[in-house]
Amino acid sequence: MLGEITSKVTEKNTENLYHETFTNSAKYGIVEQQSFFDKSISNEANLANYYMVRENDFVYNPRISNSAPVGPVRRNKLNRTGVMSPLYYVFRATTAVYPIF
């Protein structure tokens, strides 16, 4: 059913156009990695393999926690494009969706 209204993002940052790395927090949603961890986990050498996350894209973090027992799904509300590790699943709505989160 999700595949009927979304498509997986396979667009990678191959030309290193974006340097801001995002992360998907169960508590805070999509946030800048540097601010969340107080350091950068990614490095410039591997950003070409990261997925591009555009405004309103969704990101699934498969890491489970007490607050997200199946892993959080959040929408990019940062009003900018960044990149996300290939450990995350990035997808985009192909039709109008009205998420409650």
C-alpha positions as CSV (number, residue, x, y, z in Angstrom):
1,M,0.0,0.0,0.0
2,L,2.8,2.5,0.8
3,G,4.3,1.7,-2.6
4,E,1.1,3.0,-4.2
5,I,1.6,6.5,-3.0
6,T,5.4,6.8,-2.6
7,S,8.6,5.9,-4.4
8,K,12.0,5.1,-3.0
9,V,14.6,7.8,-3.4
10,T,17.7,6.5,-5.1
11,E,19.2,9.9,-6.0
12,K,22.7,10.0,-4.5
13,N,24.9,13.0,-3.8
14,T,27.3,11.9,-6.6
15,E,28.5,15.3,-7.5
16,N,28.9,16.4,-3.8
17,L,26.4,19.3,-4.2
18,Y,25.2,18.9,-0.6
19,H,27.4,18.8,2.5
20,E,24.8,19.0,5.3
21,T,24.1,15.6,6.8
22,F,20.8,14.8,8.4
23,T,19.8,12.2,10.9
24,N,16.4,10.8,11.8
25,S,15.8,11.0,15.5
26,A,12.8,9.2,17.1
27,K,12.2,12.1,19.4
28,Y,13.1,15.1,17.2
29,G,12.5,13.9,13.7
30,I,14.9,14.9,10.9
31,V,17.6,17.1,12.3
32,E,21.1,18.3,11.3
33,Q,23.6,15.5,12.3
34,Q,26.2,17.9,13.5
35,S,23.8,19.6,16.0
36,F,22.3,16.3,17.2
37,F,25.5,14.5,17.9
38,D,27.7,17.6,18.7
39,K,30.0,16.3,16.0
40,S,29.9,15.1,12.4
41,I,29.6,11.3,12.0
42,S,29.9,11.5,8.2
43,N,32.9,12.9,6.3
44,E,33.4,14.6,3.0
45,A,35.0,11.5,1.5
46,N,31.8,9.4,1.6
47,L,29.0,12.0,1.0
48,A,28.8,11.0,-2.6
49,N,27.2,7.7,-1.5
50,Y,24.6,9.4,0.7
51,Y,21.0,9.8,-0.4
52,M,19.7,13.3,-1.2
53,V,16.8,14.3,1.1
54,R,14.7,17.1,-0.3
55,E,12.1,19.1,1.5
56,N,9.1,16.9,2.5
57,D,10.8,13.6,1.7
58,F,10.3,10.9,4.3
59,V,13.0,9.0,6.0
60,Y,12.7,5.6,7.8
61,N,15.2,4.8,10.4
62,P,15.3,1.0,10.9
63,R,16.8,1.5,14.4
64,I,14.2,0.6,17.0
65,S,14.0,2.2,20.4
66,N,11.5,2.5,23.3
67,S,9.9,5.5,21.7
68,A,9.9,4.0,18.2
69,P,9.5,0.2,18.5
70,V,9.5,-0.3,14.7
71,G,11.8,2.6,13.9
72,P,10.7,6.2,13.3
73,V,9.4,7.6,10.0
74,R,9.7,11.3,9.7
75,R,9.2,14.0,7.1
76,N,12.0,16.5,6.2
77,K,10.5,19.8,7.5
78,L,13.9,21.6,7.6
79,N,13.0,23.6,4.4
80,R,16.3,22.6,2.8
81,T,18.0,19.7,1.0
82,G,20.7,17.6,2.8
83,V,22.0,14.1,2.6
84,M,21.3,11.0,4.6
85,S,23.3,7.9,5.2
86,P,22.5,4.9,3.0
87,L,21.6,3.1,6.3
88,Y,18.3,5.0,6.1
89,Y,15.4,4.4,3.7
90,V,14.4,7.7,2.0
91,F,11.1,7.9,0.1
92,R,9.0,10.5,-1.6
93,A,5.2,10.9,-1.9
94,T,4.1,10.5,-5.5
95,T,0.6,11.7,-4.7
96,A,-0.8,14.2,-2.2
97,V,-0.5,12.8,1.3
98,Y,-1.5,14.4,4.5
99,P,0.6,12.8,7.3
100,I,-0.3,13.2,10.9
101,F,3.3,13.5,11.9
